[in-house]
């Protein structure tokens, strides 16, 4: 027994359908919504467009259609959506309801709002196409930046190293390292001194063993009579001498007497007397 679909495709069924449709002309949907002036027809064309959108949305769920077929279906759905919007505007102009305000949002088969960019929507398998998935991947939220008060909250004296010596560990280590560095510096200095002395060959072996003489130490033969008579404060005390000529006490007194004489002459002697004294000095060759 043939199935109903096969019966419908028989010649008799097609002839019967042609007889029923004889005398009837199928009305096509106007290309422009502004050409329709009847509200019931505008409602009918809107429902027709919604039916076509539903069929195509069901077809685009199949990811096995291929990339090109999926893209074509997605373009056709967006085109029908724009056409539906024109008919909704025309329905409002004819006194019908405002479907843009009261109508439901466009949802996918999972009940989520259809994602899109600048009015273009992606349905079904079109959301997983190459280059489309990256458009809707949400970027990770950057961590919140700390304020200055939060940053300064953990800064104290320990942050600047003022409490590094409180544990009692760092100071002994530094002292030990300081002694080691000093010993190494002394050994290096002695090695350089020995090498320099051996290269010059000036000092005798006995002199090399002696400690280096202090820079400002005054030897016995260099001391003056006045300094030799002064007692030393201690056995280890070191005497100092000036590297520039220092006047003695007698020379200072003579200079003060000459200065006092000049002040008295300038104060009490007249100009004529001063001139005569100068002439006398000149004559005497003083």
ZAGUTOR-758140 format. One line per 5 residues: number of its first residue (from 1); for each residue x, y, z of N, C-alpha, C. Coordinates in steps of 0.001 Angstrom, whole numbers, m for minus. Example, Ala and Ser with C-alpha at 12.3 -4.5 7.8 and 13.67 -1.06 7.14 Angstrom:
1 = 13190:m5690:7800:12300:m4500:7800:13200:m3300:7800  12850:m2250:7080:13670:m1060:7140:12900:30:7870
END
This chain:
1 = 856:m1182:0:0:0:0:898:1240:0  603:2123:m936:1448:3315:m1067:1199:4263:93  2272:5022:419:2155:6007:1488:1433:7248:998  1038:8117:1940:288:9332:1585:1115:10264:716  2435:10363:1006:3278:11237:205:3340:10753:m1234
6 = 3405:9454:m1415:3460:8914:m2770:2119:9101:m3492  1033:9015:m2757:m284:9249:m3357:m413:10691:m3834  131:11605:m3043:11:13009:m3405:782:13333:m4667  1796:12552:m5033:2624:12814:m6195:2097:12140:m7464  1036:11439:m7364:474:10783:m8552:m152:11812:m9488
11 = m334:11429:m10707:m904:12345:m11713:m2332:12723:m11373  m3102:11756:m10823:m4494:12045:m10478:m4558:13088:m9365  m3659:12964:m8377:m3677:13925:m7284:m3300:15307:m7783  m2336:15397:m8682:m1955:16687:m9217:m3062:17294:m10072  m3763:16448:m10812:m4876:16950:m11629:m5990:17468:m10735
16 = m6285:16726:m9660:m7335:17170:m8752:m6957:18490:m8093  m5701:18671:m7709:m5249:19913:m7077:m5317:21075:m8056  m5032:20837:m9331:m5118:21899:m10336:m6554:22338:m10535  m7498:21367:m10488:m8909:21728:m10621:m9378:22584:m9448  m8915:22251:m8252:m9326:23024:m7082:m8771:24450:m7117
21 = m7586:24584:m7658:m6960:25891:m7706:m7293:26664:m8969  m8091:26091:m9832:m8443:26754:m11097:m9293:27982:m10791  m8978:29054:m11424:m9714:30294:m11207:m9196:31096:m10044  m8229:30529:m9329:m7645:31258:m8195:m6224:31700:m8559  m5873:32917:m8235:m4545:33471:m8489:m3871:33718:m7134
26 = m2708:33114:m6959:m1985:33294:m5710:m1453:34732:m5623  m1717:35335:m4514:m1290:36707:m4311:133:36720:m3748  1010:37470:m4369:2401:37564:m3931:2567:38711:m2956  3528:38574:m2067:3811:39591:m1072:4451:40787:m1754  3971:41974:m1481:4550:43160:m2129:6034:43303:m1778
31 = 6803:43838:m2716:8235:44032:m2495:8486:45132:m1463  7648:46157:m1485:7751:47256:m543:6539:47251:373  6789:47442:1676:5678:47454:2630:4797:48671:2439  5350:49733:1875:4551:50945:1687:3482:50772:614  3562:49712:m210:2560:49478:m1251:1279:48883:m703
36 = 1335:48349:509:146:47747:1132:m598:48816:1924  m1912:48926:1661:m2730:49924:2333:m3811:49314:3206  m3783:48013:3397:m4799:47329:4205:m4109:46688:5414  m4656:46943:6575:m4049:46423:7803:m4111:44902:7894  m5238:44236:7548:m5251:42753:7626:m4203:42105:6723
41 = m4021:42645:5509:m3014:42070:4626:m1601:42293:5175  m1371:43448:5755:m62:43702:6346:222:42732:7498  m828:42437:8276:m670:41450:9348:m362:40074:8769  m1035:39730:7639:m817:38419:7016:607:38296:6497  1109:39350:5827:2478:39282:5309:3516:39208:6451
46 = 3234:39870:7539:4155:39778:8687:4196:38363:9231  3022:37728:9366:2996:36342:9854:3700:35401:8879  3551:35655:7592:4219:34835:6593:5750:34937:6719  6217:36166:6935:7662:36346:7100:8156:35636:8353  7402:35711:9450:7791:35034:10687:7856:33527:10474
51 = 6931:32981:9683:6948:31549:9385:8194:31156:8594  8570:31986:7628:9772:31681:6858:11029:31773:7737  11049:32748:8630:12203:32869:9540:12321:31640:10426  11186:31143:10923:11204:29971:11803:11752:28749:11080  11357:28581:9802:11839:27433:9036:13358:27511:8818
56 = 13802:28680:8467:15241:28821:8202:16071:28723:9487  15536:29203:10604:16245:29066:11870:16356:27597:12255  15325:26819:11970:15391:25378:12240:16421:24699:11338  16547:25150:10096:17517:24539:9184:18966:24879:9579  19191:26088:10062:20566:26518:10340:21136:25880:11600
61 = 20307:25159:12353:20827:24471:13536:21711:23285:13165  21593:22812:11932:22366:21661:11485:23773:22124:11086  24777:21731:11881:26156:22150:11608:26763:21401:10433  26099:20337:9955:26642:19570:8835:26304:20147:7471  25650:21272:7408:25306:21872:6119:26531:22443:5409
66 = 27561:22731:6120:28737:23343:5513:28786:24838:5801  29994:25367:5733:30178:26767:6079:29442:27707:5135  29504:27442:3826:28898:28351:2848:27378:28335:2951  26780:27137:3108:25320:27053:3235:24844:27736:4516  25597:27560:5587:25222:28203:6855:25287:29720:6741
71 = 26325:30225:6067:26428:31669:5902:25280:32213:5051  24905:31471:3981:23782:31919:3136:22485:31936:3924  22237:30878:4708:21017:30837:5513:20979:31979:6530  22131:32273:7135:22175:33352:8118:21918:34707:7457  22423:34888:6238:22142:36129:5510:20668:36255:5178
76 = 20048:35123:4743:18618:35156:4403:17765:35462:5632  18146:34922:6775:17379:35184:8000:17472:36663:8371  18656:37240:8268:18800:38661:8593:18034:39540:7602  17996:39108:6339:17217:39857:5355:15731:39818:5687  15231:38645:6083:13817:38532:6462:13520:39330:7726
81 = 14483:39403:8628:14263:40198:9835:14116:41677:9502  14951:42164:8589:14813:43569:8179:13467:43809:7499  13052:42841:6665:11736:42990:5996:10609:42971:7013  10712:42121:8027:9688:42099:9070:9612:43438:9795  10763:44067:9994:10753:45368:10635:10043:46413:9798
86 = 10222:46355:8456:9506:47309:7593:7994:47113:7696  7550:45833:7732:6115:45581:7817:5557:46006:9175  6347:45885:10227:5878:46330:11538:5717:47850:11572  6632:48554:10913:6487:50012:10827:5240:50374:10040  4980:49620:8923:3789:49906:8111:2507:49595:8876
91 = 2515:48530:9664:1336:48193:10469:1039:49303:11469  2076:49862:12062:1866:50957:12996:1318:52183:12282  1784:52435:11047:1279:53574:10286:m196:53389:9918  m621:52137:9692:m2026:51862:9349:m2933:51790:10567  m2405:52048:11749:m3229:52062:12960:m3186:50778:13737
96 = m2267:49886:13403:m2156:48619:14110:m1268:48723:15338  m1040:47602:16015:m204:47624:17231:1267:47861:16889  2001:48340:17880:3444:48579:17727:4184:47316:18158  4477:46447:17180:5127:45170:17494:6583:45347:17943  7190:46441:17573:8573:46651:17996:8675:46883:19497
101 = 7634:47417:20088:7661:47688:21517:7102:46516:22310  6019:45926:21852:5369:44861:22624:5819:43474:22191  6480:43368:21051:6897:42058:20565:8048:41492:21384  8193:40152:21414:9278:39525:22183:10629:39732:21490  11671:39612:22268:13009:39706:21706:13338:38437:20916
106 = 14291:38568:20010:14702:37443:19191:15572:36512:20033  15109:35289:20222:15811:34312:21033:16200:33114:20178  17274:32420:20587:17674:31216:19874:16988:30004:20481  17390:28811:20035:16721:27596:20504:17028:27292:21967  18074:27904:22543:18405:27718:23945:17735:28746:24844
111 = 16980:29658:24268:16294:30681:25046:17145:31890:25338  18341:31974:24740:19206:33125:24942:19000:34129:23821  19260:35389:24142:19127:36417:23123:20174:36215:22035  19728:36382:20790:20617:36121:19662:21734:37150:19656  23016:36707:19656:24117:37669:19629:24287:38271:18245
116 = 24810:39451:18217:25036:40103:16934:25805:41385:17122  26128:42014:16011:26891:43250:16027:26323:44188:14979  25904:45383:15404:25360:46400:14515:24145:45896:13747  23258:45187:14429:22014:44743:13806:22088:43406:13100  23279:42909:12842:23415:41610:12157:23477:40520:13228
121 = 22568:39517:13103:22447:38457:14089:23032:37161:13543  23462:36322:14478:23998:35004:14135:23142:33946:14819  22721:32958:14035:21802:31931:14519:22461:30554:14402  22086:29687:15359:22469:28283:15273:23953:28062:15076  24271:27258:14023:25658:26891:13744:26476:28076:13255
126 = 25842:29170:12872:26600:30332:12404:27428:30960:13521  27040:30724:14780:27791:31289:15898:29134:30595:16104  29289:29385:15532:30534:28633:15686:31417:28696:14455  31085:29550:13504:31908:29663:12299:33242:30327:12612  34267:30046:11797:35565:30699:12027:35456:32218:11902
131 = 36015:32908:12847:35979:34361:12858:34774:34941:13553  33744:34113:13810:32544:34601:14491:32635:34332:15980  33207:33175:16342:33297:32810:17748:34132:33826:18530  35194:34343:17873:36056:35304:18560:35355:36629:18849  34296:36938:18079:33609:38213:18275:32858:38267:19595
136 = 32441:37100:20092:31565:37062:21263:32238:36455:22479  33531:36154:22383:34242:35663:23553:34511:36837:24491  34035:36706:25672:34194:37794:26638:35625:37805:27158  36225:38981:27171:37583:39120:27681:37587:39011:29204  38642:38427:29767:38692:38317:31228:38729:39688:31888
141 = 38025:39773:32970:37964:41051:33687:39318:41336:34330  39913:42477:34071:41216:42772:34683:41079:42927:36186  42112:42535:36933:42025:42672:38396:41928:44136:38796  41174:44430:39822:41030:45831:40232:42358:46396:40720  42620:47644:40345:43849:48301:40755:43740:48768:42209
146 = 44830:48611:42924:44847:49032:44314:45023:50546:44400  44376:51105:45373:44507:52538:45600:45808:52838:46347  46161:54121:46398:47381:54515:47098:47296:54172:48586  46118:54310:49163:45968:53984:50587:46205:52503:50838  45723:51643:49956:45939:50209:50117:47410:49843:49938
151 = 48096:50529:49027:49512:50241:48840:50347:50694:50036  50007:51832:50627:50766:52355:51752:50433:51659:53061  49401:50850:53075:48984:50198:54315:50034:49202:54806  50734:48540:53898:51714:47519:54268:53133:48062:54364  53325:49368:54239:54668:49957:54290:54914:50494:55698
156 = 55919:49966:56351:56279:50401:57689:57790:50516:57783  58304:50590:59029:59752:50718:59224:60496:49491:58731  59878:48338:58841:60532:47110:58378:60700:47103:56868  59786:47769:56149:59889:47830:54687:61170:48556:54268  61580:49584:55035:62774:50341:54713:64037:49752:55341
161 = 63933:48629:56032:65100:47954:56571:65564:48456:57920  64719:49187:58658:65131:49706:59961:65112:48635:61058  64482:47518:60810:64399:46458:61824:65203:45219:61443  66125:45370:60524:66912:44210:60112:67852:43726:61206  68261:44644:62112:69206:44261:63153:68525:43803:64431
166 = 67201:43810:64485:66508:43432:65709:66585:41944:65991  66811:41132:64989:66824:39683:65213:68124:39195:65827  69163:40042:65895:70424:39650:66503:71271:38721:65668  70955:38571:64426:71704:37674:63540:72575:38460:62577  72089:39584:62107:72804:40318:61074:74054:41004:61600
171 = 73996:41573:62815:75142:42325:63360:76373:41441:63545  76266:40250:64188:77462:39398:64298:78033:38994:62949  77174:38741:61986:77669:38383:60660:78424:39537:60021  77895:40757:60187:78578:41919:59628:79921:42157:60316  79984:41967:61634:81245:42149:62343:82287:41131:61889
176 = 81870:39893:61756:82798:38862:61301:83309:39161:59888  82402:39582:59035:82816:39901:57665:83722:41126:57635  83462:42093:58522:84311:43283:58580:85731:42920:58992  85878:42046:60001:87214:41608:60410:87929:40891:59273  87196:40068:58561:87795:39335:57455:88286:40282:56362
181 = 87472:41295:56050:87865:42257:55010:89085:43056:55447  89121:43469:56724:90274:44230:57219:91539:43389:57157  91441:42117:57565:92613:41241:57524:93112:41047:56100  92188:40885:55174:92596:40733:53778:93261:42005:53258  92723:43177:53650:93330:44432:53207:94733:44606:53769
186 = 94941:44227:55047:96267:44342:55663:97257:43408:54977  96840:42172:54723:97719:41225:54046:98088:41723:52648  97113:42293:51966:97393:42820:50634:98375:43971:50698  98205:44852:51688:99119:45994:51834:100534:45534:52159  100670:44551:53051:101992:44042:53403:102660:43357:52214
191 = 101867:42608:51446:102447:41942:50276:102937:42964:49258  102138:44021:49046:102568:45060:48113:103813:45789:48624  103867:46018:49920:105038:46699:50494:106282:45846:50342  106186:44550:50640:107348:43674:50519:107827:43575:49080  106874:43494:48172:107269:43410:46766:107927:44707:46302
196 = 107406:45844:46777:107998:47127:46396:109393:47286:46978  109585:46853:48240:110897:46980:48889:111906:46050:48233  111478:44838:47934:112387:43892:47282:112769:44363:45883  111859:45043:45216:112168:45532:43867:113137:46713:43923  112977:47615:44923:113867:48765:45026:115211:48392:45635
201 = 115230:47477:46602:116469:47040:47247:117132:48133:48030  116402:49081:48624:116962:50221:49339:117065:49942:50821  116035:49389:51393:116011:49180:52835:116687:47864:53199  117266:47895:54398:117894:46685:54916:116834:45770:55507  117171:44514:55736:116180:43597:56334:115688:44065:57687
206 = 116615:44714:58503:116163:45160:59813:115124:46267:59682  115323:47128:58697:114385:48234:58523:113030:47747:58021  112996:46663:57287:111723:46167:56775:110839:45659:57888  111462:45158:58956:110658:44610:60040:110058:45711:60889  110659:46896:60858:110135:47983:61669:108799:48476:61125
211 = 107991:48990:61998:106713:49542:61608:106927:50847:60872  106000:51209:60039:106108:52443:59280:106041:53635:60215  106951:54561:60009:107036:55718:60887:105870:56664:60639  105395:57271:61698:104265:58193:61597:104664:59401:60760  103713:59936:60031:103996:61017:59103:104468:62270:59811
216 = 103865:62577:60959:104159:63816:61669:105116:63618:62853  105804:62514:62895:106751:62284:63989:107986:63164:63790  108431:63849:64841:109603:64733:64782:110789:64005:65395  111829:63904:64620:113025:63246:65127:113772:64174:66087  114743:63596:66859:115466:64352:67892:116329:65446:67289
221 = 116991:65144:66137:117883:66136:65574:117142:67292:64945  115846:67098:64600:115094:68167:63986:114453:69091:65005  114426:68712:66281:113777:69520:67295:114659:70723:67649  114014:71852:67868:114738:73065:68269:115073:73007:69749  115835:73994:70186:116212:74027:71589:115024:74244:72494
226 = 114095:75121:72049:112916:75386:72885:112051:74143:73009  111899:73445:71873:111054:72256:71907:111713:71131:72671  113044:71079:72632:113738:69992:73329:113603:70146:74831  113477:71386:75308:113371:71593:76733:111994:71301:77276  110984:71206:76414:109620:70949:76881:109471:69466:77186
231 = 108861:69131:78323:108680:67712:78659:107577:67091:77812  107704:65806:77535:106687:65039:76779:105581:64606:77724  104382:64569:77223:103242:64183:78048:103275:62695:78370  103815:61897:77520:103885:60463:77761:104978:59859:76932  105247:58615:77184:106311:57951:76447:105938:57794:74979
236 = 104659:57515:74731:104208:57270:73359:103718:58519:72662  103853:59674:73347:103342:60899:72736:104196:61277:71530  103568:61795:70496:104238:62168:69255:104244:63678:69130  105447:64235:68825:105569:65683:68679:105284:66060:67242  104778:67275:67050:104436:67773:65729:105240:69032:65441
241 = 105565:69255:64206:106280:70455:63827:105575:71069:62629  105749:72363:62472:105102:73081:61384:105935:72959:60122  105279:72860:59021:105954:72757:57733:106212:74123:57113  105853:75215:57819:106091:76580:57354:106930:77296:58415  107722:78326:58046:108541:79039:59058:107673:79782:60053
246 = 107893:79514:61346:107128:80140:62426:108041:81115:63157  107662:82414:63296:108533:83389:63997:108648:83063:65472  109776:83409:66023:109999:83186:67451:109337:84301:68266  109400:84138:69586:108787:85126:70470:109484:86476:70383  110798:86488:70240:111558:87729:70153:111218:88495:68884
251 = 111111:87800:67786:110767:88445:66514:109364:89054:66566  108468:88389:67233:107097:88920:67370:107101:90202:68179  107898:90243:69283:107958:91448:70111:108544:92626:69332  109632:92393:68566:110218:93456:67769:109232:93998:66742  108466:93124:66118:107481:93566:65128:106400:94409:65779
256 = 105993:94045:66993:104963:94820:67689:105501:96203:68059  106794:96305:68497:107378:97604:68849:107438:98509:67637  107874:97974:66490:107933:98786:65271:106547:99274:64871  105577:98416:64996:104214:98824:64629:103706:99931:65553  104047:99827:66881:103593:100843:67831:104264:102181:67536
261 = 105556:102161:67177:106262:103402:66841:105627:104087:65641  105281:103331:64622:104671:103902:63431:103316:104518:63758  102556:103900:64607:101256:104453:64980:101430:105774:65733  102416:105867:66653:102646:107100:67398:103141:108222:66496  104031:107890:65555:104503:108910:64639:103378:109463:63781
266 = 102540:108584:63280:101413:109034:62446:100413:109859:63249  100379:109640:64557:99373:110316:65371:99868:111702:65817  101188:111859:66241:101663:113099:66845:102605:113893:65932  103272:113288:65036:104237:114010:64197:103503:114718:63066  104028:115960:62721:103433:116712:61622:104001:116234:60298
271 = 103422:116758:59244:103867:116327:57921:105283:116824:57647  105581:118061:58119:106939:118592:57893:107972:117762:58639  107643:117379:59866:108559:116551:60645:108769:115199:60002  107694:114655:59459:107794:113366:58785:108682:113485:57561  108553:114612:56829:109378:114788:55634:110853:114938:56016
276 = 111094:115677:57135:112476:115841:57574:113088:114528:58010  112320:113736:58682:112838:112434:59128:113127:111543:57948  112302:111625:56920:112540:110818:55733:113812:111265:55020  114016:112586:54986:115240:113098:54356:116478:112674:55146  116347:112727:56475:117479:112304:57313:117800:110854:57091
281 = 116783:110043:56965:117006:108606:56727:117670:108392:55373  117245:109233:54419:117842:109091:53099:119311:109473:53113  119626:110541:53812:121020:110978:53896:121892:109986:54636  121314:109429:55690:122084:108457:56471:122110:107070:55796  121309:106932:54779:121302:105628:54095:120556:104538:54843
286 = 119621:104995:55665:118845:104006:56400:117660:103532:55584
END
